[in-house]
Amino acid sequence: SKTAGIRIRRLAKAITVEIEDRGRGIPREKLAEIESGVSGLGIRAMRERLRQFGGELKIHSNGTGTRVSVTIPLVQTSSAASGIEPVEAAI
């Protein structure tokens, strides 16, 4: 894609990041492989890093482009018990 947009928002309880392009999209078969963990080492690494903060990554793709959305909670009530450090403490 020749263009992409990046949107970063800080909400009361989370930070969200969306990256969207207007390319050809990811073929369904490839997206299924990425989602199942069969391929996409970079995506797996991003998900693992986000998991450390209680965050999540979602990918939506079709013939008109791809959107990657990330949500990272700012405060976790059970962070001490889970061993997950809140984002604010990690920054």
C-alpha positions in Angstrom: 0.0 0.0 0.0 1.2 3.5 -0.8 -0.6 5.0 2.3 -1.2 3.9 5.8 -2.8 5.6 8.8 -1.8 5.3 12.4 -4.2 6.2 15.3 -3.1 6.3 18.9 -5.6 7.0 21.6 -5.3 7.1 25.4 -8.5 6.2 27.1 -9.2 6.2 30.8 -8.3 2.6 31.2 -6.3 1.7 28.0 -4.1 2.8 25.2 -5.2 1.8 21.7 -3.1 1.8 18.5 -4.6 1.1 15.1 -2.5 0.8 11.9 -4.5 0.7 8.7 -3.6 0.5 5.1 -5.5 0.5 1.8 -3.6 -2.3 0.2 -4.7 -5.7 -1.2 -5.1 -7.2 2.2 -3.9 -10.5 3.5 -5.3 -13.6 1.8 -7.7 -15.6 4.0 -5.4 -18.7 4.1 -2.4 -16.6 5.2 -4.4 -14.7 7.8 -5.7 -18.1 9.2 -2.1 -19.3 9.4 -1.1 -16.1 11.3 -4.0 -16.3 13.7 -3.3 -20.0 14.4 0.4 -19.3 15.1 1.6 -21.5 12.1 3.3 -18.5 10.5 4.0 -14.9 11.3 6.9 -14.9 13.7 6.8 -11.2 14.0 3.0 -11.2 14.9 3.6 -14.0 17.5 6.4 -11.9 19.1 4.1 -8.9 19.2 1.4 -10.9 20.9 3.8 -12.3 23.4 5.1 -8.9 24.3 1.5 -7.5 24.6 0.5 -10.5 26.8 3.1 -9.2 29.4 1.0 -6.1 29.8 -2.4 -7.8 29.5 -2.9 -6.4 26.0 -4.2 -7.9 22.8 -3.6 -7.7 19.1 -6.3 -8.1 16.4 -5.9 -8.2 12.7 -8.7 -7.5 10.2 -8.0 -7.8 6.5 -10.0 -8.0 3.3 -9.5 -7.0 -0.3 -9.4 -3.3 0.5 -6.7 -3.3 3.1 -5.5 -4.5 6.6 -6.1 -3.1 10.0 -4.0 -4.1 13.0 -5.5 -3.0 16.4 -3.7 -3.2 19.7 -5.2 -2.5 23.1 -3.1 -2.2 26.3 -4.7 -1.7 29.6 -3.2 1.1 31.7 -4.2 -0.2 35.2 -4.7 -3.8 36.2 -6.4 -4.5 39.5 -4.8 -7.9 39.9 -1.3 -7.1 38.5 0.5 -8.1 41.7 -1.1 -11.5 41.8 -0.7 -12.1 38.1 2.9 -10.9 37.8 1.8 -8.5 35.1 3.2 -5.0 35.5 0.9 -2.1 34.6 2.0 -0.1 31.5 2.4 3.1 33.5 5.0 1.4 35.8 6.8 -0.1 32.8 7.2 3.2 30.9 
